[in-house]
Amino acid sequence: MAYFPAYSPVGEIRAAAILTNAYVVAKTFGDQNSANNNGANPTELETDNESSELVLSYTYTKGSLTSVSLKAEFSADGSTWFQEQSETTSAGVSTLSDRTHLLTGAATARKGSFTISMIAPFVRVSALGNGTVTSSSLALSAHFIRKF
């Protein structure tokens, strides 16, 4: 059976801005029909398909930083958040730990993207600069992909 992706741009979730040495949440988005929406108008995401993914695209300037850390968090209700997990297995034992996406490279502008599996109807992404934040910048945008 062939799968055909449905592509929905979420748009910019963080305008280009200097990073800080503490995590700062970009735009939170999710199910606009939720009772926990608090009057906000986030982009609606349909996560009923187990092969749904979020593509995060970034443009960043490293400046004086050592690296940039990104973390994704998910919520079923828009108020209780759980960080994306990584799994390692050794000798039959599975170990879960909080996943962080680390951006490194040259001090000039870099562009790239990566995917995150959607596991709940709400998602938020946070960014942190590691090191001296002078001349750093990060912009994020998101695109939702649902495979049929």
Backbone bond lengths (Angstrom), bond angles and torsions (degrees), N, CA, C in turn:
res aa  C-N    CA-C-N  psi(-1)  N-CA   C-N-CA  omega(-1)  CA-C   N-CA-C  phi
1 M - - - 1.434 - - 1.524 108.96 -
2 A 1.325 116.75 133.03 1.463 121.97 179.42 1.521 110.14 -86.88
3 Y 1.324 115.34 145.24 1.455 121.20 176.59 1.511 108.95 -110.84
4 F 1.319 116.62 134.66 1.446 122.06 179.04 1.524 108.52 -118.53
5 P 1.319 117.41 119.38 1.464 118.99 -177.08 1.528 112.31 -76.05
6 A 1.316 115.98 142.38 1.461 122.89 169.72 1.522 105.67 -100.77
7 Y 1.303 116.05 123.74 1.462 122.12 -174.09 1.520 109.03 -106.77
8 S 1.326 117.56 123.14 1.462 122.12 178.82 1.525 109.14 -128.74
9 P 1.329 117.77 114.03 1.460 118.32 177.18 1.527 110.73 -70.59
10 V 1.311 116.26 130.64 1.458 121.85 173.17 1.524 107.48 -85.47
11 G 1.335 115.81 -37.61 1.457 121.15 178.55 1.510 112.48 103.95
12 E 1.314 114.83 -165.40 1.459 121.33 -178.36 1.529 109.35 -70.44
13 I 1.330 116.01 128.24 1.464 119.85 177.34 1.528 111.28 -111.35
14 R 1.325 115.89 -11.45 1.471 121.09 173.33 1.521 107.23 -151.08
15 A 1.325 116.23 118.86 1.460 120.39 175.26 1.522 108.33 -71.71
16 A 1.317 116.72 155.53 1.462 120.77 179.01 1.524 109.92 -55.28
17 A 1.336 115.55 124.36 1.467 120.99 -178.90 1.518 109.31 -155.59
18 I 1.328 115.65 157.25 1.462 121.66 176.39 1.523 108.59 -64.80
19 L 1.307 116.35 140.47 1.460 121.21 178.39 1.520 110.61 -80.15
20 T 1.333 115.99 163.87 1.465 121.75 176.28 1.528 108.41 -122.76
21 N 1.334 117.08 171.18 1.465 121.47 178.93 1.529 111.99 -89.45
22 A 1.314 116.81 16.17 1.473 122.55 173.39 1.522 107.25 -132.74
23 Y 1.325 117.20 149.11 1.463 120.06 179.34 1.524 110.55 -62.06
24 V 1.332 115.60 132.54 1.459 122.78 175.39 1.519 107.07 -121.68
25 V 1.331 115.96 127.63 1.459 121.27 -177.85 1.522 109.67 -76.71
26 A 1.329 115.92 130.67 1.458 121.20 170.70 1.532 106.39 -78.08
27 K 1.301 118.41 -172.38 1.466 122.28 180.00 1.530 111.09 -54.69
28 T 1.329 116.87 130.75 1.460 122.43 173.07 1.518 107.09 -87.34
29 F 1.319 117.18 135.97 1.456 118.93 179.72 1.515 110.11 -141.74
30 G 1.324 114.92 160.13 1.454 120.47 -177.58 1.497 112.04 171.09
31 D 1.320 116.89 -150.09 1.458 123.95 -173.37 1.524 110.75 -71.84
32 Q 1.327 117.18 110.61 1.458 120.82 -177.56 1.517 113.27 -70.67
33 N 1.329 117.81 -10.36 1.456 121.05 179.98 1.518 112.52 -93.97
34 S 1.322 117.86 2.11 1.461 121.36 -176.11 1.520 112.32 -70.57
35 A 1.326 116.96 144.44 1.457 122.25 176.04 1.523 111.07 -66.71
36 N 1.347 117.90 -21.02 1.468 122.25 -178.91 1.525 112.35 -92.73
37 N 1.296 117.10 15.87 1.453 122.03 -175.93 1.526 112.43 -70.82
38 N 1.337 118.60 -22.37 1.466 124.04 178.78 1.530 112.92 56.20
39 G 1.326 117.22 33.85 1.450 121.07 176.06 1.513 114.73 80.48
40 A 1.307 117.63 -3.71 1.464 120.03 178.21 1.516 108.76 -72.93
41 N 1.304 117.57 168.58 1.452 120.79 179.83 1.523 109.48 -127.04
42 P 1.334 118.02 64.41 1.457 119.12 179.80 1.518 111.12 -71.78
43 T 1.311 115.78 162.83 1.451 121.03 177.99 1.517 109.42 -68.21
44 E 1.312 116.74 135.40 1.459 120.45 -179.38 1.526 109.82 -76.49
45 L 1.306 116.31 131.18 1.453 122.10 176.09 1.516 108.92 -120.07
46 E 1.310 116.77 130.22 1.452 120.43 176.94 1.518 107.64 -101.70
47 T 1.325 116.47 115.90 1.454 120.41 -174.26 1.517 112.35 -115.40
48 D 1.341 117.12 25.18 1.455 119.70 -178.29 1.531 112.22 -76.72
49 N 1.320 117.94 -9.98 1.454 121.73 179.56 1.527 108.40 -99.79
50 E 1.311 117.28 127.19 1.465 120.41 -174.21 1.516 113.40 -67.13
51 S 1.337 118.46 -10.30 1.455 119.54 179.67 1.534 111.86 -106.50
52 S 1.330 117.09 27.13 1.459 121.28 176.58 1.518 109.74 -76.79
53 E 1.338 115.66 142.27 1.459 120.65 179.65 1.520 110.15 -139.07
54 L 1.314 114.76 153.93 1.448 122.27 173.60 1.521 106.89 -114.07
55 V 1.321 116.63 126.61 1.457 121.38 176.66 1.524 107.27 -99.14
56 L 1.319 116.53 120.72 1.460 122.05 176.39 1.519 108.86 -102.00
57 S 1.316 115.92 123.09 1.466 121.68 176.89 1.516 108.27 -108.77
58 Y 1.325 115.84 138.93 1.460 119.82 -177.58 1.515 110.90 -131.32
59 T 1.312 113.95 151.56 1.460 123.14 168.70 1.512 105.15 -131.06
60 Y 1.318 116.78 120.22 1.458 117.90 -179.35 1.510 112.11 -141.43
61 T 1.321 113.18 150.75 1.456 122.39 173.00 1.517 106.19 -114.92
62 K 1.301 115.55 121.72 1.461 121.29 -175.10 1.526 111.94 -68.59
63 G 1.321 118.07 -37.37 1.459 120.72 -177.05 1.513 110.56 56.55
64 S 1.323 117.62 -128.80 1.466 122.31 -179.52 1.527 113.37 -89.77
65 L 1.319 117.36 1.31 1.467 120.55 -178.59 1.522 112.71 -67.46
66 T 1.327 115.31 157.07 1.459 121.80 169.98 1.519 109.01 -81.22
67 S 1.361 116.72 -42.09 1.461 122.68 -178.97 1.527 109.10 -168.25
68 V 1.325 115.51 175.18 1.455 123.34 175.94 1.522 107.76 -122.65
69 S 1.335 117.50 133.51 1.467 122.37 176.77 1.522 109.14 -107.48
70 L 1.323 116.26 133.06 1.460 122.70 175.04 1.516 108.44 -121.23
71 K 1.326 116.78 139.00 1.460 119.50 174.53 1.524 108.72 -133.44
72 A 1.321 115.41 144.00 1.462 122.27 177.15 1.519 108.17 -109.95
73 E 1.325 114.79 138.38 1.457 120.65 177.58 1.525 108.32 -127.87
74 F 1.334 115.74 147.96 1.451 122.40 -176.82 1.514 110.36 -124.09
75 S 1.344 115.53 154.31 1.455 120.94 179.36 1.517 109.94 -147.44
76 A 1.312 116.13 141.77 1.464 121.52 174.72 1.523 110.92 -82.98
77 D 1.348 117.45 -24.22 1.458 120.33 -173.99 1.531 114.32 -124.06
78 G 1.325 118.37 -1.61 1.459 121.54 179.66 1.513 114.06 83.47
79 S 1.347 117.67 5.12 1.465 119.19 179.91 1.528 113.65 -131.88
80 T 1.321 119.25 -28.79 1.460 122.92 177.29 1.524 107.50 -105.95
81 W 1.340 117.02 120.31 1.468 121.73 -170.42 1.519 111.75 -112.48
82 F 1.358 115.43 143.25 1.456 123.20 177.94 1.513 108.33 -129.54
83 Q 1.331 116.63 129.96 1.464 120.92 -178.17 1.526 110.80 -74.85
84 E 1.330 114.92 145.42 1.465 122.48 174.75 1.529 108.51 -54.09
85 Q 1.326 117.17 143.15 1.462 122.14 -174.97 1.527 112.50 -113.00
86 S 1.326 115.94 149.95 1.464 123.99 170.07 1.517 107.13 -111.04
87 E 1.318 116.00 147.68 1.459 120.31 -179.67 1.519 110.39 -125.57
88 T 1.321 115.76 132.75 1.463 121.89 172.59 1.522 107.36 -123.86
89 T 1.320 115.53 147.71 1.468 120.35 -179.75 1.510 109.05 -126.90
90 S 1.321 116.33 132.19 1.453 122.53 176.97 1.521 108.38 -143.75
91 A 1.306 116.32 127.48 1.458 122.58 178.88 1.527 111.66 53.08
92 G 1.331 115.93 38.26 1.450 120.58 177.65 1.514 115.09 79.33
93 V 1.328 117.69 4.18 1.462 121.41 179.55 1.531 108.45 -106.16
94 S 1.320 115.67 123.98 1.454 122.36 178.90 1.528 109.39 -94.11
95 T 1.338 116.11 126.54 1.460 121.20 179.97 1.523 109.14 -116.89
96 L 1.331 116.04 127.84 1.459 121.42 178.10 1.521 109.60 -104.13
97 S 1.328 115.80 141.04 1.463 120.99 176.03 1.522 108.91 -144.58
98 D 1.333 116.61 157.48 1.460 121.00 178.22 1.524 109.77 -62.13
99 R 1.328 116.19 132.21 1.468 121.15 -179.08 1.520 109.88 -91.63
100 T 1.336 115.48 135.14 1.454 123.44 173.71 1.516 107.55 -126.90
101 H 1.325 116.41 133.80 1.464 121.77 176.47 1.527 106.64 -95.41
102 L 1.319 117.17 119.32 1.459 122.87 -174.46 1.527 109.85 -105.25
103 L 1.331 116.42 122.49 1.465 122.18 177.64 1.520 108.36 -102.32
104 T 1.319 116.48 126.87 1.455 122.33 178.37 1.521 108.27 -132.08
105 G 1.310 117.18 -178.49 1.458 119.60 175.66 1.506 111.96 130.09
106 A 1.328 114.86 -165.79 1.460 122.45 -176.34 1.524 111.17 -64.65
107 A 1.322 116.05 161.63 1.465 122.01 -178.05 1.523 112.57 -75.09
108 T 1.326 118.10 -13.03 1.461 120.67 -179.91 1.532 110.04 -81.22
109 A 1.316 116.27 172.74 1.463 121.42 -177.89 1.531 111.30 -60.42
110 R 1.326 115.26 135.09 1.465 122.30 177.55 1.514 108.52 -126.28
111 K 1.325 115.20 147.12 1.458 121.01 175.75 1.512 108.07 -128.26
112 G 1.333 116.14 146.42 1.451 120.53 177.59 1.511 110.56 -172.29
113 S 1.321 115.53 -179.22 1.459 120.39 176.94 1.517 109.47 -155.68
114 F 1.328 115.52 160.56 1.455 122.37 175.21 1.521 108.07 -152.77
115 T 1.325 116.78 162.82 1.460 120.78 -177.35 1.525 111.35 -109.38
116 I 1.320 114.18 151.71 1.452 122.88 176.22 1.522 107.07 -129.95
117 S 1.316 117.42 129.70 1.463 120.66 176.27 1.522 109.21 -70.95
118 M 1.321 115.75 132.32 1.465 120.78 179.93 1.523 109.06 -82.42
119 I 1.331 116.25 125.53 1.458 120.11 -178.50 1.525 112.17 -121.29
120 A 1.334 117.68 -0.83 1.460 121.91 179.72 1.533 108.03 -157.57
121 P 1.325 117.63 162.99 1.457 119.63 -175.46 1.531 115.90 -74.40
122 F 1.341 118.67 -15.53 1.466 120.88 177.87 1.518 109.52 -116.41
123 V 1.336 116.12 143.49 1.466 121.22 177.61 1.523 108.94 -143.35
124 R 1.328 114.64 147.49 1.459 120.93 171.58 1.523 107.65 -141.51
125 V 1.316 115.19 149.02 1.461 121.87 -179.05 1.523 107.42 -122.62
126 S 1.334 116.16 135.66 1.463 121.77 179.35 1.521 109.63 -120.74
127 A 1.338 115.34 149.65 1.465 121.38 -179.57 1.516 110.34 -126.43
128 L 1.328 115.41 146.82 1.458 123.07 179.53 1.518 108.44 -141.58
129 G 1.333 116.94 136.63 1.457 121.22 174.23 1.513 109.99 -93.07
130 N 1.319 117.30 130.87 1.471 122.56 178.52 1.523 108.73 -100.78
131 G 1.322 116.99 112.68 1.459 121.41 -179.27 1.517 110.85 110.36
132 T 1.329 116.26 -155.07 1.459 122.65 -179.79 1.518 109.16 -80.40
133 V 1.329 117.17 123.93 1.465 121.20 -171.52 1.530 114.02 -83.00
134 T 1.315 118.15 -0.72 1.466 122.38 -178.77 1.526 111.31 -52.24
135 S 1.333 116.11 130.58 1.473 124.81 176.21 1.527 113.56 64.62
136 S 1.331 118.20 17.46 1.471 120.06 177.93 1.520 109.80 -90.65
137 S 1.322 115.78 158.03 1.458 121.26 177.21 1.523 108.69 -158.79
138 L 1.341 116.18 145.19 1.459 121.05 177.10 1.514 109.63 -144.74
139 A 1.334 116.00 132.58 1.461 123.37 172.07 1.523 107.21 -125.14
140 L 1.334 116.65 140.53 1.463 121.83 179.74 1.519 110.45 -128.44
141 S 1.329 115.73 141.75 1.456 121.05 170.12 1.515 107.96 -135.77
142 A 1.318 115.90 160.05 1.464 120.34 -175.34 1.521 110.74 -133.11
143 H 1.328 114.88 151.37 1.460 123.31 176.54 1.520 107.40 -138.59
144 F 1.299 117.27 133.19 1.460 122.86 -178.58 1.522 108.23 -98.38
145 I 1.334 116.13 132.43 1.465 121.57 177.80 1.519 108.59 -123.37
146 R 1.323 115.77 124.90 1.456 121.02 174.89 1.513 107.46 -119.86
147 K 1.329 116.95 126.15 1.457 121.59 -178.67 1.525 109.67 -94.82
148 F 1.312 115.56 135.44 1.468 121.64 179.18 1.510 109.90 -99.01
